[in-house]
Amino acid sequence: QVQLVESGGGSVQAGGALRLSCATSGYLYSNKCMGWFRQAPGKEREGVAAIYTGGSSTYYADSVKGRFTISQDNAKTTVYLQMNSLKPEDTALYYCALRHGYCSDEFNSYNYNYWGQGTQVTVSS
């Protein structure tokens, strides 16, 4: 059974930083796209960043470029999202997701096959 488990969320003040982790199991890690999405109350889910497990190609939403960094540890089958210079508008439930094959710079949630339970990030002004 495919499992994606996020951790590392919390409450921080504007300008602070957090590092999210997504531990994976139950599938062949190679040649997949691992993505991070977020959803705030009353808003649609939006893509944040993605990384290809068969290499190191990365993709970012315009709203987080220069502030967030996605990375991976292939041996641990774990992906990370380093979030710096956090803003109140970054407040959301953050999800890790798995997509078969290559990533894309368009973040359509329906292209992702499996999802974690989410981890809450709250940024106060």
Secondary structure by P-SEA (a helix, b strand, c coil): cbbbbbcbbbbbccccbbbbbbbbcccccccbbbbbbbbccccccccccccccccbbbbbcccccccbbbbbbccccbbbbbbcccccccccbbbbbccccccccccccccccccccbbbbbbcc
